[in-house]
Amino acid sequence: MREDHFGEFDAVSLFCPRCQRPVKVNKKLLLILPGGDKYDYTCSVCGDSLGSKLDKDGGYPGVSFQ
């Protein structure tokens, strides 16, 4: 059986179309959902949204769904 060595990645930098270069990104929590937490990656220079990620593990501290 093959083991997943990498797990999940978080983006540190992405290409920004407005800035026309790779930039550092800020990761912001958008939604806490039963299926996982949704995050948005924004440009640290201009603030444009560059992408999003759904963390299926969820686990935002202090929140539980019953």
PDB file of N, CA, C and O in Angstrom:
ATOM      1  N   MET A   1       0.853  -1.184   0.000  1.00  0.00           N
ATOM      2  CA  MET A   1       0.000   0.000   0.000  1.00  0.00           C
ATOM      3  C   MET A   1       0.893   1.239   0.000  1.00  0.00           C
ATOM      4  O   MET A   1       1.884   1.307   0.727  1.00  0.00           O
ATOM      5  N   ARG A   2       0.535   2.190  -0.804  1.00  0.00           N
ATOM      6  CA  ARG A   2       1.328   3.410  -0.958  1.00  0.00           C
ATOM      7  C   ARG A   2       0.954   4.448   0.095  1.00  0.00           C
ATOM      8  O   ARG A   2      -0.223   4.742   0.304  1.00  0.00           O
ATOM      9  N   GLU A   3       1.955   4.987   0.743  1.00  0.00           N
ATOM     10  CA  GLU A   3       1.733   5.987   1.786  1.00  0.00           C
ATOM     11  C   GLU A   3       1.864   7.383   1.194  1.00  0.00           C
ATOM     12  O   GLU A   3       2.749   7.638   0.377  1.00  0.00           O
ATOM     13  N   ASP A   4       0.986   8.278   1.607  1.00  0.00           N
ATOM     14  CA  ASP A   4       1.046   9.669   1.142  1.00  0.00           C
ATOM     15  C   ASP A   4       2.069  10.419   1.990  1.00  0.00           C
ATOM     16  O   ASP A   4       1.823  10.700   3.163  1.00  0.00           O
ATOM     17  N   HIS A   5       3.222  10.742   1.390  1.00  0.00           N
ATOM     18  CA  HIS A   5       4.304  11.380   2.126  1.00  0.00           C
ATOM     19  C   HIS A   5       4.154  12.887   2.243  1.00  0.00           C
ATOM     20  O   HIS A   5       4.750  13.502   3.126  1.00  0.00           O
ATOM     21  N   PHE A   6       3.373  13.480   1.372  1.00  0.00           N
ATOM     22  CA  PHE A   6       3.323  14.938   1.317  1.00  0.00           C
ATOM     23  C   PHE A   6       2.112  15.537   2.021  1.00  0.00           C
ATOM     24  O   PHE A   6       2.188  16.671   2.494  1.00  0.00           O
ATOM     25  N   GLY A   7       1.018  14.826   2.106  1.00  0.00           N
ATOM     26  CA  GLY A   7      -0.178  15.394   2.721  1.00  0.00           C
ATOM     27  C   GLY A   7      -0.708  16.561   1.907  1.00  0.00           C
ATOM     28  O   GLY A   7      -0.830  16.450   0.687  1.00  0.00           O
ATOM     29  N   GLU A   8      -1.025  17.671   2.549  1.00  0.00           N
ATOM     30  CA  GLU A   8      -1.532  18.853   1.856  1.00  0.00           C
ATOM     31  C   GLU A   8      -0.492  19.958   1.861  1.00  0.00           C
ATOM     32  O   GLU A   8       0.335  20.053   2.768  1.00  0.00           O
ATOM     33  N   PHE A   9      -0.549  20.786   0.839  1.00  0.00           N
ATOM     34  CA  PHE A   9       0.366  21.917   0.715  1.00  0.00           C
ATOM     35  C   PHE A   9      -0.380  23.221   0.955  1.00  0.00           C
ATOM     36  O   PHE A   9      -1.574  23.324   0.676  1.00  0.00           O
ATOM     37  N   ASP A  10       0.325  24.207   1.470  1.00  0.00           N
ATOM     38  CA  ASP A  10      -0.182  25.570   1.552  1.00  0.00           C
ATOM     39  C   ASP A  10       0.684  26.422   0.646  1.00  0.00           C
ATOM     40  O   ASP A  10       1.911  26.318   0.676  1.00  0.00           O
ATOM     41  N   ALA A  11       0.055  27.264  -0.159  1.00  0.00           N
ATOM     42  CA  ALA A  11       0.806  28.131  -1.063  1.00  0.00           C
ATOM     43  C   ALA A  11       1.529  29.214  -0.271  1.00  0.00           C
ATOM     44  O   ALA A  11       0.969  29.798   0.657  1.00  0.00           O
ATOM     45  N   VAL A  12       2.768  29.472  -0.644  1.00  0.00           N
ATOM     46  CA  VAL A  12       3.559  30.538  -0.041  1.00  0.00           C
ATOM     47  C   VAL A  12       3.615  31.720  -0.984  1.00  0.00           C
ATOM     48  O   VAL A  12       3.561  32.873  -0.557  1.00  0.00           O
ATOM     49  N   SER A  13       3.725  31.422  -2.298  1.00  0.00           N
ATOM     50  CA  SER A  13       3.702  32.476  -3.311  1.00  0.00           C
ATOM     51  C   SER A  13       2.972  31.966  -4.543  1.00  0.00           C
ATOM     52  O   SER A  13       3.015  30.777  -4.860  1.00  0.00           O
ATOM     53  N   LEU A  14       2.301  32.883  -5.234  1.00  0.00           N
ATOM     54  CA  LEU A  14       1.568  32.590  -6.460  1.00  0.00           C
ATOM     55  C   LEU A  14       1.788  33.737  -7.438  1.00  0.00           C
ATOM     56  O   LEU A  14       2.194  34.829  -7.041  1.00  0.00           O
ATOM     57  N   PHE A  15       1.517  33.485  -8.728  1.00  0.00           N
ATOM     58  CA  PHE A  15       1.624  34.544  -9.723  1.00  0.00           C
ATOM     59  C   PHE A  15       0.393  35.435  -9.645  1.00  0.00           C
ATOM     60  O   PHE A  15      -0.736  34.946  -9.643  1.00  0.00           O
ATOM     61  N   CYS A  16       0.617  36.751  -9.581  1.00  0.00           N
ATOM     62  CA  CYS A  16      -0.476  37.720  -9.543  1.00  0.00           C
ATOM     63  C   CYS A  16      -0.606  38.374 -10.915  1.00  0.00           C
ATOM     64  O   CYS A  16       0.342  39.009 -11.376  1.00  0.00           O
ATOM     65  N   PRO A  17      -1.752  38.238 -11.580  1.00  0.00           N
ATOM     66  CA  PRO A  17      -1.949  38.854 -12.892  1.00  0.00           C
ATOM     67  C   PRO A  17      -1.881  40.391 -12.861  1.00  0.00           C
ATOM     68  O   PRO A  17      -1.423  41.010 -13.821  1.00  0.00           O
ATOM     69  N   ARG A  18      -2.330  40.992 -11.776  1.00  0.00           N
ATOM     70  CA  ARG A  18      -2.304  42.456 -11.685  1.00  0.00           C
ATOM     71  C   ARG A  18      -0.872  42.968 -11.496  1.00  0.00           C
ATOM     72  O   ARG A  18      -0.470  43.936 -12.143  1.00  0.00           O
ATOM     73  N   CYS A  19      -0.107  42.327 -10.618  1.00  0.00           N
ATOM     74  CA  CYS A  19       1.277  42.745 -10.346  1.00  0.00           C
ATOM     75  C   CYS A  19       2.261  42.227 -11.399  1.00  0.00           C
ATOM     76  O   CYS A  19       3.390  42.709 -11.493  1.00  0.00           O
ATOM     77  N   GLN A  20       1.824  41.246 -12.185  1.00  0.00           N
ATOM     78  CA  GLN A  20       2.639  40.647 -13.250  1.00  0.00           C
ATOM     79  C   GLN A  20       3.929  40.005 -12.739  1.00  0.00           C
ATOM     80  O   GLN A  20       4.974  40.087 -13.385  1.00  0.00           O
ATOM     81  N   ARG A  21       3.841  39.360 -11.561  1.00  0.00           N
ATOM     82  CA  ARG A  21       5.007  38.671 -11.005  1.00  0.00           C
ATOM     83  C   ARG A  21       4.545  37.739  -9.881  1.00  0.00           C
ATOM     84  O   ARG A  21       3.436  37.882  -9.366  1.00  0.00           O
ATOM     85  N   PRO A  22       5.401  36.787  -9.508  1.00  0.00           N
ATOM     86  CA  PRO A  22       5.073  35.964  -8.336  1.00  0.00           C
ATOM     87  C   PRO A  22       5.172  36.807  -7.066  1.00  0.00           C
ATOM     88  O   PRO A  22       6.108  37.588  -6.894  1.00  0.00           O
ATOM     89  N   VAL A  23       4.205  36.636  -6.193  1.00  0.00           N
ATOM     90  CA  VAL A  23       4.169  37.417  -4.949  1.00  0.00           C
ATOM     91  C   VAL A  23       3.856  36.501  -3.774  1.00  0.00           C
ATOM     92  O   VAL A  23       3.299  35.418  -3.954  1.00  0.00           O
ATOM     93  N   LYS A  24       4.214  36.935  -2.578  1.00  0.00           N
ATOM     94  CA  LYS A  24       3.811  36.218  -1.371  1.00  0.00           C
ATOM     95  C   LYS A  24       2.303  36.369  -1.218  1.00  0.00           C
ATOM     96  O   LYS A  24       1.723  37.384  -1.605  1.00  0.00           O
ATOM     97  N   VAL A  25       1.685  35.349  -0.651  1.00  0.00           N
ATOM     98  CA  VAL A  25       0.237  35.393  -0.485  1.00  0.00           C
ATOM     99  C   VAL A  25      -0.142  35.368   0.986  1.00  0.00           C
ATOM    100  O   VAL A  25       0.610  34.883   1.832  1.00  0.00           O
ATOM    101  N   ASN A  26      -1.314  35.895   1.272  1.00  0.00           N
ATOM    102  CA  ASN A  26      -1.917  35.818   2.602  1.00  0.00           C
ATOM    103  C   ASN A  26      -3.056  34.814   2.528  1.00  0.00           C
ATOM    104  O   ASN A  26      -3.872  34.864   1.608  1.00  0.00           O
ATOM    105  N   LYS A  27      -3.114  33.908   3.489  1.00  0.00           N
ATOM    106  CA  LYS A  27      -4.161  32.889   3.540  1.00  0.00           C
ATOM    107  C   LYS A  27      -5.215  33.351   4.539  1.00  0.00           C
ATOM    108  O   LYS A  27      -4.916  33.564   5.714  1.00  0.00           O
ATOM    109  N   LYS A  28      -6.465  33.505   4.060  1.00  0.00           N
ATOM    110  CA  LYS A  28      -7.557  33.972   4.918  1.00  0.00           C
ATOM    111  C   LYS A  28      -8.662  32.941   4.963  1.00  0.00           C
ATOM    112  O   LYS A  28      -9.045  32.389   3.931  1.00  0.00           O
ATOM    113  N   LEU A  29      -9.178  32.676   6.151  1.00  0.00           N
ATOM    114  CA  LEU A  29     -10.303  31.758   6.315  1.00  0.00           C
ATOM    115  C   LEU A  29     -11.573  32.436   5.816  1.00  0.00           C
ATOM    116  O   LEU A  29     -11.923  33.524   6.275  1.00  0.00           O
ATOM    117  N   LEU A  30     -12.269  31.788   4.869  1.00  0.00           N
ATOM    118  CA  LEU A  30     -13.527  32.333   4.344  1.00  0.00           C
ATOM    119  C   LEU A  30     -14.745  31.720   5.011  1.00  0.00           C
ATOM    120  O   LEU A  30     -15.621  32.429   5.507  1.00  0.00           O
ATOM    121  N   LEU A  31     -14.791  30.384   5.019  1.00  0.00           N
ATOM    122  CA  LEU A  31     -15.967  29.679   5.524  1.00  0.00           C
ATOM    123  C   LEU A  31     -15.563  28.468   6.336  1.00  0.00           C
ATOM    124  O   LEU A  31     -14.564  27.814   6.036  1.00  0.00           O
ATOM    125  N   ILE A  32     -16.343  28.168   7.366  1.00  0.00           N
ATOM    126  CA  ILE A  32     -16.194  26.930   8.116  1.00  0.00           C
ATOM    127  C   ILE A  32     -17.398  26.075   7.746  1.00  0.00           C
ATOM    128  O   ILE A  32     -18.534  26.399   8.091  1.00  0.00           O
ATOM    129  N   LEU A  33     -17.134  24.980   7.040  1.00  0.00           N
ATOM    130  CA  LEU A  33     -18.193  24.111   6.535  1.00  0.00           C
ATOM    131  C   LEU A  33     -18.070  22.722   7.143  1.00  0.00           C
ATOM    132  O   LEU A  33     -16.984  22.339   7.580  1.00  0.00           O
ATOM    133  N   PRO A  34     -19.165  21.954   7.181  1.00  0.00           N
ATOM    134  CA  PRO A  34     -19.076  20.579   7.683  1.00  0.00           C
ATOM    135  C   PRO A  34     -18.100  19.729   6.858  1.00  0.00           C
ATOM    136  O   PRO A  34     -17.480  18.808   7.389  1.00  0.00           O
ATOM    137  N   GLY A  35     -17.964  20.034   5.567  1.00  0.00           N
ATOM    138  CA  GLY A  35     -17.073  19.277   4.691  1.00  0.00           C
ATOM    139  C   GLY A  35     -15.639  19.756   4.711  1.00  0.00           C
ATOM    140  O   GLY A  35     -14.784  19.146   4.069  1.00  0.00           O
ATOM    141  N   GLY A  36     -15.347  20.827   5.424  1.00  0.00           N
ATOM    142  CA  GLY A  36     -13.997  21.361   5.495  1.00  0.00           C
ATOM    143  C   GLY A  36     -13.997  22.873   5.582  1.00  0.00           C
ATOM    144  O   GLY A  36     -15.043  23.513   5.473  1.00  0.00           O
ATOM    145  N   ASP A  37     -12.825  23.435   5.777  1.00  0.00           N
ATOM    146  CA  ASP A  37     -12.675  24.888   5.880  1.00  0.00           C
ATOM    147  C   ASP A  37     -12.205  25.441   4.543  1.00  0.00           C
ATOM    148  O   ASP A  37     -11.285  24.893   3.937  1.00  0.00           O
ATOM    149  N   LYS A  38     -12.830  26.529   4.074  1.00  0.00           N
ATOM    150  CA  LYS A  38     -12.456  27.140   2.801  1.00  0.00           C
ATOM    151  C   LYS A  38     -11.589  28.371   3.065  1.00  0.00           C
ATOM    152  O   LYS A  38     -11.960  29.259   3.832  1.00  0.00           O
ATOM    153  N   TYR A  39     -10.423  28.401   2.412  1.00  0.00           N
ATOM    154  CA  TYR A  39      -9.472  29.494   2.551  1.00  0.00           C
ATOM    155  C   TYR A  39      -9.305  30.216   1.223  1.00  0.00           C
ATOM    156  O   TYR A  39      -9.471  29.617   0.160  1.00  0.00           O
ATOM    157  N   ASP A  40      -8.978  31.497   1.283  1.00  0.00           N
ATOM    158  CA  ASP A  40      -8.719  32.311   0.097  1.00  0.00           C
ATOM    159  C   ASP A  40      -7.277  32.800   0.162  1.00  0.00           C
ATOM    160  O   ASP A  40      -6.814  33.244   1.213  1.00  0.00           O
ATOM    161  N   TYR A  41      -6.569  32.717  -0.963  1.00  0.00           N
ATOM    162  CA  TYR A  41      -5.209  33.236  -1.059  1.00  0.00           C
ATOM    163  C   TYR A  41      -5.263  34.599  -1.744  1.00  0.00           C
ATOM    164  O   TYR A  41      -5.765  34.716  -2.862  1.00  0.00           O
ATOM    165  N   THR A  42      -4.743  35.635  -1.068  1.00  0.00           N
ATOM    166  CA  THR A  42      -4.740  36.981  -1.633  1.00  0.00           C
ATOM    167  C   THR A  42      -3.310  37.488  -1.794  1.00  0.00           C
ATOM    168  O   THR A  42      -2.412  37.115  -1.039  1.00  0.00           O
ATOM    169  N   CYS A  43      -3.121  38.345  -2.792  1.00  0.00           N
ATOM    170  CA  CYS A  43      -1.822  38.945  -3.068  1.00  0.00           C
ATOM    171  C   CYS A  43      -1.447  39.880  -1.917  1.00  0.00           C
ATOM    172  O   CYS A  43      -2.260  40.698  -1.485  1.00  0.00           O
ATOM    173  N   SER A  44      -0.212  39.754  -1.423  1.00  0.00           N
ATOM    174  CA  SER A  44       0.224  40.608  -0.316  1.00  0.00           C
ATOM    175  C   SER A  44       0.554  42.026  -0.773  1.00  0.00           C
ATOM    176  O   SER A  44       0.738  42.914   0.061  1.00  0.00           O
ATOM    177  N   VAL A  45       0.631  42.253  -2.091  1.00  0.00           N
ATOM    178  CA  VAL A  45       0.944  43.576  -2.616  1.00  0.00           C
ATOM    179  C   VAL A  45      -0.331  44.356  -2.940  1.00  0.00           C
ATOM    180  O   VAL A  45      -0.535  45.456  -2.427  1.00  0.00           O
ATOM    181  N   CYS A  46      -1.195  43.779  -3.800  1.00  0.00           N
ATOM    182  CA  CYS A  46      -2.381  44.519  -4.254  1.00  0.00           C
ATOM    183  C   CYS A  46      -3.687  44.063  -3.607  1.00  0.00           C
ATOM    184  O   CYS A  46      -4.689  44.773  -3.682  1.00  0.00           O
ATOM    185  N   GLY A  47      -3.693  42.880  -2.968  1.00  0.00           N
ATOM    186  CA  GLY A  47      -4.890  42.403  -2.280  1.00  0.00           C
ATOM    187  C   GLY A  47      -5.860  41.612  -3.130  1.00  0.00           C
ATOM    188  O   GLY A  47      -6.898  41.185  -2.625  1.00  0.00           O
ATOM    189  N   ASP A  48      -5.560  41.396  -4.420  1.00  0.00           N
ATOM    190  CA  ASP A  48      -6.450  40.615  -5.284  1.00  0.00           C
ATOM    191  C   ASP A  48      -6.484  39.151  -4.842  1.00  0.00           C
ATOM    192  O   ASP A  48      -5.494  38.625  -4.335  1.00  0.00           O
ATOM    193  N   SER A  49      -7.629  38.501  -5.040  1.00  0.00           N
ATOM    194  CA  SER A  49      -7.755  37.081  -4.757  1.00  0.00           C
ATOM    195  C   SER A  49      -7.047  36.298  -5.858  1.00  0.00           C
ATOM    196  O   SER A  49      -7.289  36.529  -7.043  1.00  0.00           O
ATOM    197  N   LEU A  50      -6.168  35.367  -5.463  1.00  0.00           N
ATOM    198  CA  LEU A  50      -5.399  34.591  -6.428  1.00  0.00           C
ATOM    199  C   LEU A  50      -5.820  33.129  -6.475  1.00  0.00           C
ATOM    200  O   LEU A  50      -5.359  32.388  -7.344  1.00  0.00           O
ATOM    201  N   GLY A  51      -6.672  32.703  -5.575  1.00  0.00           N
ATOM    202  CA  GLY A  51      -7.133  31.320  -5.565  1.00  0.00           C
ATOM    203  C   GLY A  51      -7.715  30.955  -4.221  1.00  0.00           C
ATOM    204  O   GLY A  51      -7.709  31.752  -3.283  1.00  0.00           O
ATOM    205  N   SER A  52      -8.221  29.730  -4.143  1.00  0.00           N
ATOM    206  CA  SER A  52      -8.807  29.271  -2.889  1.00  0.00           C
ATOM    207  C   SER A  52      -8.452  27.807  -2.665  1.00  0.00           C
ATOM    208  O   SER A  52      -7.965  27.120  -3.563  1.00  0.00           O
ATOM    209  N   LYS A  53      -8.710  27.352  -1.442  1.00  0.00           N
ATOM    210  CA  LYS A  53      -8.399  25.978  -1.061  1.00  0.00           C
ATOM    211  C   LYS A  53      -9.459  25.489  -0.092  1.00  0.00           C
ATOM    212  O   LYS A  53      -9.884  26.226   0.797  1.00  0.00           O
ATOM    213  N   LEU A  54      -9.883  24.247  -0.263  1.00  0.00           N
ATOM    214  CA  LEU A  54     -10.797  23.629   0.681  1.00  0.00           C
ATOM    215  C   LEU A  54     -10.010  22.608   1.484  1.00  0.00           C
ATOM    216  O   LEU A  54      -9.561  21.600   0.939  1.00  0.00           O
ATOM    217  N   ASP A  55      -9.839  22.859   2.770  1.00  0.00           N
ATOM    218  CA  ASP A  55      -9.130  21.954   3.675  1.00  0.00           C
ATOM    219  C   ASP A  55     -10.143  20.957   4.197  1.00  0.00           C
ATOM    220  O   ASP A  55     -10.927  21.279   5.090  1.00  0.00           O
ATOM    221  N   LYS A  56     -10.137  19.748   3.651  1.00  0.00           N
ATOM    222  CA  LYS A  56     -11.151  18.753   3.986  1.00  0.00           C
ATOM    223  C   LYS A  56     -11.008  18.200   5.393  1.00  0.00           C
ATOM    224  O   LYS A  56     -11.947  17.600   5.915  1.00  0.00           O
ATOM    225  N   ASP A  57      -9.850  18.391   6.019  1.00  0.00           N
ATOM    226  CA  ASP A  57      -9.684  17.956   7.399  1.00  0.00           C
ATOM    227  C   ASP A  57     -10.458  18.849   8.352  1.00  0.00           C
ATOM    228  O   ASP A  57     -10.785  18.448   9.469  1.00  0.00           O
ATOM    229  N   GLY A  58     -10.747  20.068   7.901  1.00  0.00           N
ATOM    230  CA  GLY A  58     -11.442  21.007   8.772  1.00  0.00           C
ATOM    231  C   GLY A  58     -10.584  21.304   9.982  1.00  0.00           C
ATOM    232  O   GLY A  58      -9.395  21.599   9.861  1.00  0.00           O
ATOM    233  N   GLY A  59     -11.185  21.226  11.125  1.00  0.00           N
ATOM    234  CA  GLY A  59     -10.430  21.356  12.357  1.00  0.00           C
ATOM    235  C   GLY A  59     -10.134  22.769  12.774  1.00  0.00           C
ATOM    236  O   GLY A  59      -9.171  23.001  13.504  1.00  0.00           O
ATOM    237  N   TYR A  60     -10.943  23.739  12.329  1.00  0.00           N
ATOM    238  CA  TYR A  60     -10.733  25.095  12.828  1.00  0.00           C
ATOM    239  C   TYR A  60     -10.993  25.074  14.321  1.00  0.00           C
ATOM    240  O   TYR A  60     -12.047  24.609  14.754  1.00  0.00           O
ATOM    241  N   PRO A  61     -10.046  25.572  15.129  1.00  0.00           N
ATOM    242  CA  PRO A  61     -10.157  25.446  16.589  1.00  0.00           C
ATOM    243  C   PRO A  61     -11.422  26.083  17.157  1.00  0.00           C
ATOM    244  O   PRO A  61     -11.805  27.189  16.776  1.00  0.00           O
ATOM    245  N   GLY A  62     -12.054  25.370  18.066  1.00  0.00           N
ATOM    246  CA  GLY A  62     -13.201  25.912  18.779  1.00  0.00           C
ATOM    247  C   GLY A  62     -14.528  25.761  18.067  1.00  0.00           C
ATOM    248  O   GLY A  62     -15.543  26.239  18.574  1.00  0.00           O
ATOM    249  N   VAL A  63     -14.562  25.113  16.903  1.00  0.00           N
ATOM    250  CA  VAL A  63     -15.806  24.976  16.158  1.00  0.00           C
ATOM    251  C   VAL A  63     -16.093  23.486  15.938  1.00  0.00           C
ATOM    252  O   VAL A  63     -15.221  22.726  15.517  1.00  0.00           O
ATOM    253  N   SER A  64     -17.331  23.091  16.233  1.00  0.00           N
ATOM    254  CA  SER A  64     -17.742  21.720  15.939  1.00  0.00           C
ATOM    255  C   SER A  64     -19.170  21.729  15.435  1.00  0.00           C
ATOM    256  O   SER A  64     -19.986  22.560  15.835  1.00  0.00           O
ATOM    257  N   PHE A  65     -19.455  20.787  14.547  1.00  0.00           N
ATOM    258  CA  PHE A  65     -20.800  20.662  14.005  1.00  0.00           C
ATOM    259  C   PHE A  65     -21.463  19.432  14.613  1.00  0.00           C
ATOM    260  O   PHE A  65     -20.878  18.348  14.623  1.00  0.00           O
ATOM    261  N   GLN A  66     -22.668  19.597  15.113  1.00  0.00           N
ATOM    262  CA  GLN A  66     -23.389  18.490  15.754  1.00  0.00           C
ATOM    263  C   GLN A  66     -24.513  18.043  14.876  1.00  0.00           C
ATOM    264  O   GLN A  66     -25.245  17.120  15.233  1.00  0.00           O
TER     265      GLN A  66
END
